[in-house]
Amino acid sequence: MGLSSFFKNLFGSAKETANEIIDHAETAIEETRVNAQPYVEKAEAIVEETVEKIKETVTPHAEKAEAFAEEAVTKIKETAAPHLEKAEAFVEDAVNKFKETTAPHAEKAEAFIEDAVNKIKETAAPHAEKAEAFIEDALAKAKEAAAPYIEKAESIINDAKTKETETLDNHNEETISSDPNTLETPLKKEEEDHE
């Protein structure tokens, strides 16, 4: 029993020592929290003050920049307006002058084109009629020249059809006139094979 009491005393004292260490650690953590609280509050206050100072410093500059941008846009509009009006007037004048200058020439060009078309029609009409007459004559002569050949081809085709019909008829007659006893039917062969 001496050994068991030795272990009980050993582990019991270790357990007590561990509990004491845990208690000391918890106490140290709590003291650190309490001691650090004023520093955390001071850091928060410094950050808030810095943000406020930045806002105070930047706000007037931002407002000045907006005002400057608005003034610049207004001045640009005022400066550009007369130039835009002059440019529009110049373009309108140029278009009107172009129309005035080209109108008589356009009318002359239209008249010239109409005259040219009419002359071409007058000149081409007799030639077109001659070409039509020539084509009609050529077709008639081609039909006359081809007529005997067409008739001969039709005659040959008819002869071939007649010979083909005769050959088929002769073949059919030979098949029908064959001796029925010499022809074997598939059913008779099967019956003989089973026996």
C-alpha positions as CSV (number, residue, x, y, z in Angstrom):
1,M,0.0,0.0,0.0
2,G,2.9,2.3,0.4
3,L,3.3,2.6,-3.4
4,S,-0.3,3.5,-4.0
5,S,-0.3,6.3,-1.4
6,F,2.9,7.6,-3.0
7,F,1.2,7.9,-6.4
8,K,-1.9,9.5,-4.8
9,N,0.3,12.1,-3.1
10,L,2.3,12.7,-6.3
11,F,-0.7,13.1,-8.7
12,G,-2.8,15.0,-6.1
13,S,0.0,17.6,-5.6
14,A,0.3,17.8,-9.5
15,K,-3.4,18.4,-9.8
16,E,-3.3,21.1,-7.2
17,T,-0.3,22.7,-8.9
18,A,-2.1,22.7,-12.3
19,N,-5.2,24.3,-10.7
20,E,-3.1,27.1,-9.1
21,I,-1.4,27.8,-12.5
22,I,-4.8,28.0,-14.2
23,D,-6.1,30.4,-11.6
24,H,-3.0,32.6,-11.9
25,A,-3.4,32.7,-15.7
26,E,-7.0,33.7,-15.5
27,T,-6.2,36.4,-13.1
28,A,-3.4,37.7,-15.3
29,I,-5.7,37.8,-18.3
30,E,-8.3,39.7,-16.4
31,E,-5.7,42.2,-15.2
32,T,-4.4,42.6,-18.8
33,R,-7.9,43.4,-20.0
34,V,-8.5,45.9,-17.3
35,N,-5.1,47.6,-17.9
36,A,-5.5,47.6,-21.7
37,Q,-9.0,49.1,-21.7
38,P,-7.8,52.7,-21.4
39,Y,-5.3,52.2,-24.3
40,V,-8.0,50.7,-26.6
41,E,-10.3,53.6,-25.8
42,K,-7.5,56.1,-26.6
43,A,-6.7,54.4,-29.9
44,E,-10.4,54.5,-30.9
45,A,-10.6,58.2,-30.0
46,I,-7.4,58.9,-32.1
47,V,-8.8,57.1,-35.1
48,E,-12.1,59.0,-34.8
49,E,-10.3,62.3,-34.6
50,T,-8.1,61.5,-37.5
51,V,-11.1,60.6,-39.7
52,E,-12.9,63.8,-38.7
53,K,-9.8,65.9,-39.5
54,I,-9.5,64.2,-42.9
55,K,-13.1,64.9,-43.7
56,E,-12.7,68.6,-42.6
57,T,-9.6,68.9,-44.8
58,V,-10.9,67.2,-47.9
59,T,-14.5,68.6,-48.0
60,P,-13.5,72.2,-48.9
61,H,-11.1,71.0,-51.6
62,A,-13.8,68.7,-53.1
63,E,-16.3,71.5,-53.1
64,K,-13.8,73.8,-54.8
65,A,-13.1,71.1,-57.4
66,E,-16.8,70.7,-58.2
67,A,-17.2,74.5,-58.5
68,F,-14.2,74.7,-60.7
69,A,-15.5,71.9,-63.0
70,E,-18.9,73.6,-63.3
71,E,-17.3,76.9,-64.1
72,A,-15.1,75.3,-66.7
73,V,-18.1,73.6,-68.4
74,T,-20.1,76.8,-68.4
75,K,-17.1,78.8,-69.9
76,I,-16.6,76.1,-72.6
77,K,-20.3,76.3,-73.6
78,E,-20.2,80.1,-73.7
79,T,-17.0,80.1,-75.8
80,A,-18.0,77.3,-78.2
81,A,-21.6,78.5,-78.8
82,P,-20.7,81.3,-81.3
83,H,-18.3,79.1,-83.1
84,L,-20.9,76.4,-83.5
85,E,-23.4,78.8,-84.8
86,K,-20.8,80.1,-87.3
87,A,-20.0,76.6,-88.4
88,E,-23.6,75.7,-88.9
89,A,-24.2,78.9,-91.0
90,F,-21.1,78.1,-93.1
91,V,-22.2,74.6,-93.8
92,E,-25.7,75.8,-94.7
93,D,-24.2,78.4,-97.1
94,A,-22.0,75.8,-98.7
95,V,-24.8,73.4,-99.2
96,N,-27.0,76.1,-100.7
97,K,-24.2,77.3,-103.1
98,F,-23.5,73.7,-104.1
99,K,-27.2,73.2,-104.9
100,E,-27.4,76.5,-106.9
101,T,-24.2,75.7,-108.8
102,T,-25.1,72.1,-109.7
103,A,-28.8,72.5,-110.4
104,P,-28.4,73.8,-114.0
105,H,-25.7,71.2,-114.7
106,A,-28.0,68.4,-113.3
107,E,-30.8,69.6,-115.6
108,K,-28.5,69.7,-118.6
109,A,-27.2,66.2,-117.7
110,E,-30.7,64.8,-117.5
111,A,-31.6,66.3,-120.9
112,F,-28.4,64.9,-122.4
113,I,-29.1,61.5,-121.1
114,E,-32.7,61.5,-122.4
115,D,-31.5,62.6,-125.8
116,A,-28.8,59.9,-125.9
117,V,-31.4,57.2,-124.9
118,N,-33.8,58.3,-127.6
119,K,-31.1,58.3,-130.2
120,I,-29.9,54.8,-129.2
121,K,-33.5,53.6,-129.4
122,E,-33.9,55.1,-132.9
123,T,-30.7,53.7,-134.1
124,A,-31.0,50.2,-132.6
125,A,-34.7,49.6,-133.5
126,P,-34.0,48.7,-137.2
127,H,-31.1,46.5,-136.2
128,A,-33.2,44.7,-133.5
129,E,-35.9,44.1,-136.1
130,K,-33.4,42.6,-138.5
131,A,-31.9,40.4,-135.8
132,E,-35.3,39.1,-134.9
133,A,-36.1,38.3,-138.5
134,F,-32.7,36.6,-139.0
135,I,-33.2,34.5,-135.8
136,E,-36.7,33.4,-137.0
137,D,-35.3,32.4,-140.5
138,A,-32.4,30.5,-138.9
139,L,-34.9,28.6,-136.6
140,A,-37.1,27.7,-139.6
141,K,-34.1,26.5,-141.7
142,A,-32.8,24.5,-138.7
143,K,-36.2,22.8,-138.3
144,E,-36.4,22.0,-142.0
145,A,-32.9,20.6,-142.0
146,A,-33.5,18.5,-138.9
147,A,-36.9,17.2,-139.9
148,P,-35.6,14.1,-141.9
149,Y,-33.2,13.2,-139.1
150,I,-35.9,13.5,-136.5
151,E,-38.2,11.3,-138.6
152,K,-35.5,8.7,-139.1
153,A,-34.7,8.7,-135.3
154,E,-38.4,8.2,-134.5
155,S,-38.6,5.4,-137.1
156,I,-35.5,3.6,-135.5
157,I,-37.0,4.0,-132.0
158,N,-40.4,2.6,-133.2
159,D,-38.6,-0.4,-134.8
160,A,-36.6,-1.1,-131.6
161,K,-39.8,-1.0,-129.6
162,T,-41.5,-3.4,-132.0
163,K,-38.5,-5.8,-131.9
164,E,-38.4,-5.6,-128.1
165,T,-42.1,-6.4,-127.9
166,E,-41.7,-9.4,-130.3
167,T,-38.8,-10.7,-128.3
168,L,-40.7,-10.5,-125.1
169,D,-43.7,-12.2,-126.6
170,N,-41.6,-15.0,-128.0
171,H,-39.9,-15.5,-124.6
172,N,-43.2,-15.6,-122.8
173,E,-44.6,-18.2,-125.3
174,E,-41.6,-20.4,-124.8
175,T,-42.0,-20.2,-121.0
176,I,-45.7,-21.0,-121.1
177,S,-45.2,-23.9,-123.6
178,S,-42.5,-25.7,-121.5
179,D,-43.3,-29.1,-120.2
180,P,-44.8,-28.8,-116.8
181,N,-43.5,-32.3,-115.8
182,T,-39.9,-31.2,-116.2
183,L,-40.3,-28.2,-113.9
184,E,-39.9,-29.1,-110.3
185,T,-41.7,-27.2,-107.7
186,P,-40.1,-26.4,-104.4
187,L,-42.8,-28.3,-102.4
188,K,-42.2,-31.6,-104.3
189,K,-38.4,-31.3,-103.5
190,E,-39.1,-30.8,-99.8
191,E,-41.4,-33.8,-99.7
192,E,-38.8,-36.0,-101.3
193,D,-36.1,-34.8,-99.0
194,H,-38.2,-35.7,-95.9
195,E,-38.9,-39.2,-97.1
